[in-house]
Amino acid sequence: MLAVKELIVFYENAIAVNDLSLEVKQGQIVGVIGSNSAGKTTLMNTISGLILDMRLKERRKGGQRITVMGQVFFEGADISQTPAYERARAGIVLCRERHPIFPDSSVVENLKIAGYLRTRAQVRQGLEQAFALFPNLARWRRRKAGFLSGGEQQMLAIGMALMVGPKLLLLDEPLLGLSPAMQTQLVEAIKEVSSRTGVTLVIAEQFARPLLPWLDFAYVIENGMLTLTGPGPELMTNPEIKSAYFGV
Amino acid sequence: MLQGTLIYGLINSVVLMLVALGFSVTFGISGVANFAYGALYIMAGYLAWLGLHALHLPYWLAAPGAVLITAGVAALIYWFILLRVRGLVVSEVIATFGVGLAILELFRYLGFIGFEYTLPQVDASYNIGETVVDAQRLLIVAAGLALAGFLWLFTHHTKVGLAFRGIAQDERTSLTLGINTDKIAAFSVAFGAGYAALAALVILPLGTIAVNEGYNVLVNALAVCIVGGLGSTVGIIVASLLIGYAQILTATYLETHWMMIVSLVAILLILAIKPSGLFGVHKELEERI
């Protein structure tokens, strides 16, 4: 479904992603595991096309020079130069890190804005789906999203991403900054999303322990390079992973 | 006397609201600066005049034509000028203000000054109690209500209107949701300019079309949007009433030439007391924390 080939990304002269290739098959849950500054977010931004917009904005204000090499294929087509909004239309939806929501809008309005590409009936259906999946959100329908807790904002962000009707859902650090209880709840929700909608998932995360058992395949990256790959449960038993990511 | 003040205060408030609505769509709701707003307002007036007197078109053709051309020019301003500095707020303000200056002073240079530059008005007047009100002013009130209502519906219940709110708050998130942010922003600028043109067509018949009015319109629109709070339609209505009545009271009890200072004082006061405006949605979060 998705293939990234020999991807290299530079910010000025600093390399963020170094010759990285990966592949995701339909219906899988794939993890991208790595510590801070490993290149996870850059990888997600490149798959979603956001990096093209960032590059343009930086060039406009004479800021950082961003260089992207390599290719991204989605359902067989080369989408390397396709702008982010076109990719969303094609079904690649990114939920950025740190719960990207519209803080001044109410919960319902956030979800409605996210339904930009959908018909009215689909938006109504999407609202129901989001509230069924995250009962917490249903309680705060009219509340400003900026006043929700971090975990609720993350749920809202995932609800918004689902509203777009993704074929491939990219989650960038969904567990970042959440309490352990909230993390468990969110992992359950992510599993439910996968089984209920059949959407293909790519999850970038540094805290791998709650997720790893459920990953069909995981890529471990360090300094922008692949270091380990394998099915999630298999990596669970790998001593290197244990010491690096579980703190044992 | 009091009755007259109340009625003309209301009319003045509606005039302010009409002038501010378009500016609020672009700057308040979508977060795109368009400081050529006053120039586009005046341009719509001159275009309608040219349509009527130079091309001898009937009113029903000249007026919509002026609205469409103004919206089109605004879209071009976005595409060829604003797009290049998009995301750098100060540059957006300076660039569009510059374009506005150029348009207004071009009209002055071409000699569009004088009493013959007027638009046709509805000729009738009615008595409300003891006060005489002409039909054009009643038309302004009706247009104000209709345009404000339509704007509220548009920004709350249509996809494009909701997308306006999206791009103002987080452009990257909007991109990931499939919103073509540049297209929406261009549309927002054109939409705001269209509103300015409609306002011009109902308000300008009250006097002559004058270049200097373009600057006043920008100041008034800015004052209403800042006092009401950027992005809030209810705020616009309340702020226009406040400033509108304050202006009329100033004119009645002080002197007419103090009127222009009211909106400037209002901007200063609100920035000192509640910077996000009376009903401001932006920055409210930061102010609370």
Interface residues (C-beta under 8 A of the other chain):
Chain A: S48 G49 L50 D53 M54 K57 R60 K61 P83 A84 Y85 A88 R89 V93 L94 C95 R96 P100 I101 F102 P103 D104 S105 E109 K112 I113 A114 G115 Y116 L117 K144 G146 F147 M160 A161 M163 V164
Chain B: R84 V85 R86 G87 L88 K159 L162 A163 R165 G166 Q169 D170 R172 T173 S174 L175 T176 L177 G178 I179 N180 T181 G231 V281 H282 E284 L285
